[in-house]
């Protein structure tokens, strides 16, 4: 019913997705190909994706690792699920955590 009355939430969802994806790419992350608000952060090996996810969790960010058999071997990733409920501050906090963990694990400079 809410979505029938206004497109505000849908627009905010896509705005949040575009902002997050653009900033992740600016940081040097490979965001793969996605036509949905789910942003993949491509890491390659499942072990790295699991470690990355644990480090993010320790930094206060919950993001699931996805590996074989859900995706092909060598295509492991972190799955980031943006929502319309995320504020810009939420997204920036997530970006800071991704940047710190990415540098720590040698994924980005």
Rosetta blueprint (number, residue, H / E / L):
1 X L
2 X H
3 X H
4 X H
5 X H
6 X L
7 X L
8 X H
9 X H
10 X H
11 X H
12 X H
13 X H
14 X H
15 X H
16 X H
17 X H
18 X H
19 X H
20 X H
21 X H
22 X H
23 X H
24 X H
25 X H
26 X H
27 X H
28 X L
29 X L
30 X L
31 X L
32 X L
33 X L
34 X L
35 X L
36 X L
37 X L
38 X E
39 X E
40 X E
41 X E
42 X E
43 X E
44 X E
45 X L
46 X H
47 X H
48 X H
49 X H
50 X H
51 X H
52 X H
53 X H
54 X H
55 X H
56 X H
57 X H
58 X H
59 X L
60 X L
61 X L
62 X L
63 X L
64 X E
65 X E
66 X E
67 X L
68 X L
69 X L
70 X L
71 X L
72 X L
73 X L
74 X L
75 X L
76 X E
77 X E
78 X E
79 X E
80 X E
81 X E
82 X L
83 X L
84 X L
85 X L
86 X L
87 X L
88 X H
89 X H
90 X H
91 X H
92 X H
93 X H
94 X H
95 X H
96 X H
97 X H
98 X H
99 X H
100 X H
101 X H
102 X H
103 X H
104 X H
105 X L
106 X L
107 X L
108 X L
109 X L
